[in-house]
Amino acid sequence: MIILYVLYSVYILAVNFYAYRLVKAQYDDFEDGKKTAFGDGKLYLAALFGGATAVYISLFLLKFRLGNFALMILMPLFAVLNFYCFFLGFRGIYFLI
């Protein structure tokens, strides 16, 4: 059972790191004046897979795209959903009841 907790924790850390790197790549491209190679679809997908907290925090840390209404509203909602799923996963309930 402990191996499942370790794997689940590594998954959470990996998805959050990937989500942070997506925001950082968009920020770097914006600073250089280049058009980003990807849109917001990857951010939303990473947020749904568990990286909403990293996206939301990194947007504030980098002071980047704070005026985007969809990101500022959806990321906290996805974060609450992620925390609920993480809670269920660590508690041992794998299906939403």
N, C-alpha and C positions, 0 to 999 in steps of 0.2 A: 504494500500500500504506500510505503514511503517513496518508492520509485515513481509512482503516479504523481505525487505531490511535487517531486523534483522536476519531472517532465513538464508539469503544468506551470510551475514557476518559471522555468526556462522559456517556455512558450510565451508567457506574458511579458517577460523581459525582452525577448527577441522582437515581438510585434511592436512593443513600445519604442524600442531602439530604431526599428525600421520606420515607424511613423515620424519620429523625430528627424531622421535623416531625410525623409521626403520634404518636410517643411524647411529644413536647412538648405536643401538643394534648390527649392523654389526661391528662398531668400537670397541665396548666392547668385542665382540667375537674374533676379530682380536688381540686385546691386550692380551687377556687371552690365545691365541693360540688354540682356539677351531674353528671347522668348523661351519660356520653359518648355522642356521636351514632353511634359505631361500636364494634364489639367488637374482639376480638383477631384476627379473620379478616383484616382489612386488614394487620395487622402480620405475620402469617404469610405472606401473599401478597407483601408488599414484601420480606420476608426471602428468599423463594424466588426472586424476580426479581433479587436481588443486594444487598439492603440489610441482611443479617443482622448484619454487623459494626457498622453504625450503630445498629441497634436494641439490640444487646447492650451497646455502649459507652455509649449514651445512658441506658439503664436504670441503669447504675452511676453515671454522672455526676449524674443527677437523684435518685439513691437512691430509685427508684420501682419498685414491684412486684418487689422482689428475692425475695420469698417465693413467687412463682408458679413452680411446679415445671416446667410445660411450657415457659415462656419461658426459664428458666435452663438447661434441658437441650437444647431444640431449637435455640436460636439459635447456640450454638457449633457444633453439627452442621451447620446450614445455612451457617455462615460457612466451615467447612472445605470444604464442597461448592462454595460460591461462589468461594473462592480457587482451587480446582482448575479450575473452569470458566474463571475469568479467566486462569489460567496457560495453559490450552489455547488460549484465544482470542488471547492476545498471542503465543503461539508459532506460531500459524497453523493449528492443528488445530481444526476447527470441529465435528467429530463425535467422540463418545466411542467409543473403540475397546476 
